[in-house]
């Protein structure tokens, strides 16, 4: 009689069942990881955009603004301070992320300072409650904190 090699149906089904259980256990952790990364990535993009707007204001010796496209939840843009030129940068907010900030945006003067007389803040939150806060002092320096504002 010839010896058979390979896996039987019962063995294959047992392996598939173990894989399904491991996937079911690991999926919520993966969703949390993805959400956390979206918050971190959006915070990083906004922080970098704020630094860019400040840098452009100093470099061009003109006021430069970072403003929401429609509102902060849809994204933001850094319009050129020179009329007729294209925007310096534009970003779209990721899905399941809420961004709240000053409705009029943030304007930096040629010295790199924020126009206005109060510190500004941006709140970045996910649908699961993960949050990040960006504060801009009057000197124009942003600071990111991995907690809600």
Residue pairs with C-beta under 8 A, 6 or more apart in sequence:
7 15
32 128
35 96
35 126
35 127
35 128
35 130
36 126
36 130
38 94
38 95
38 96
38 97
38 126
39 97
39 124
39 125
39 126
39 130
39 131
39 132
40 132
40 146
41 94
42 93
42 94
42 97
42 99
42 124
42 132
43 124
43 132
43 134
43 144
44 144
45 91
46 76
46 91
46 99
46 122
46 124
46 134
47 134
47 142
47 144
49 66
49 76
49 78
49 89
49 91
50 66
50 106
50 134
50 136
50 142
51 142
52 78
52 88
52 89
53 64
53 65
53 66
53 78
53 88
53 106
53 108
54 64
54 108
54 112
54 140
55 112
56 64
56 78
56 81
56 88
56 108
57 63
57 64
57 81
57 108
57 109
57 110
57 112
58 108
58 110
58 111
58 112
60 81
60 82
60 110
61 110
62 81
62 82
62 110
63 81
63 107
63 108
63 109
63 110
63 115
64 78
64 81
64 88
64 107
64 108
65 78
65 79
65 105
65 106
65 107
65 108
66 76
66 77
66 78
66 105
66 106
67 76
67 77
67 78
67 79
67 104
67 105
67 106
68 74
68 75
68 76
68 77
68 101
68 103
68 105
69 75
69 76
69 77
69 90
69 92
71 103
72 93
72 99
72 100
72 101
72 122
73 93
73 97
73 98
73 99
74 92
74 93
75 90
75 91
75 92
75 93
76 90
76 91
76 93
76 99
76 105
77 87
77 89
77 90
77 91
78 87
78 88
78 89
78 90
79 87
79 88
80 86
80 87
80 88
93 99
96 126
96 127
97 124
97 125
97 126
98 123
98 124
98 125
98 126
98 127
99 122
99 123
99 124
100 122
100 123
100 125
101 120
101 121
101 122
101 123
102 120
106 114
106 120
106 136
107 114
107 115
107 116
108 114
108 115
108 140
109 115
111 140
112 139
112 140
113 138
113 139
113 140
114 120
114 136
114 137
114 138
114 139
114 140
116 138
117 138
118 138
119 135
119 136
119 137
119 138
120 135
120 136
121 133
121 134
121 135
121 136
121 149
122 133
122 134
122 135
122 149
123 131
123 132
123 133
123 148
123 149
124 131
124 132
124 133
124 134
125 131
125 132
125 148
131 146
131 147
131 148
131 149
132 144
132 145
132 146
132 147
133 144
133 145
133 147
133 148
133 149
134 142
134 143
134 144
134 145
135 142
135 143
135 145
135 149
136 142
136 143
137 143
